[in-house]
Amino acid sequence: MPKTPSVLLKQELAKKQLELLDIYRFKTHDIIRVRHSMTNKVYLVKVEKHVSDIASEKDLDEIVKKIYEAVSKG
């Protein structure tokens, strides 16, 4: 059974010690709320592409990279 984009995103973020909490959808972008497992800090990250529109592994990797970079900056 195929997995939804949000489930795939959750799995990829877990590999980087991030927990997907929420995805807020707006007309032009999504805001993703994640929690860093080590520090327990919660971050809001704006991504221009909708998570539900993820069509390939490349799209997923781009979103994960953007989230990880935002969390790394603090």
DACOR-V940294 format. One record per pair of residues at least 12 apart in sequence whose ideal C-beta (glycine too) atoms are under 10 Angstrom apart, sorted by the first residue. I is the first residue (numbers start at 1). J is the second residue. Records with the same first field share a line. If there is no record, write none. Layout:
I = J  J
This chain:
4 = 51  52  54
5 = 23  50  51  52  53  54  55  59  60  63
6 = 20  22  23  32  51  52  54
7 = 20
8 = 51  54  57  60  63  64
9 = 23  32  34  51  54  60  63  64  67
10 = 23  34
11 = 60  64
12 = 57  60  61  63  64  65  67  68
13 = 32  34  35  36  37  63  64  67  68  71
14 = 37
15 = 64  68
16 = 34  36  37  64  65  67  68  71  72
17 = 35  36  37  38  39  68  71
18 = 32  34  35  36  37  38  43  45  64  67  68  71
19 = 33  34  35  36  37  40  42
20 = 32  33  34  35  51  67
21 = 33  34  35  42  43  44
22 = 34  42  44
23 = 47  50  51  52
24 = 44  46
25 = 50  51  52
26 = 46  50
27 = 50
28 = 46  48  50
29 = 46  47  48  49  50
30 = 45  46  47  48  49  50  51  52  53  63
31 = 44  45  46  47
32 = 44  45  46  47  51  63  66  67  70
33 = 45
34 = 67  68  70  71
35 = 71
36 = 68  71  72  74
39 = 71  74
41 = 71  74
42 = 71
43 = 67  70  71  73  74
44 = 70
45 = 63  66  67  68  69  70  71
46 = 66  70
47 = 62  63  64  66  67  70
48 = 62  63  66
49 = 62  63  66
50 = 63
51 = 63
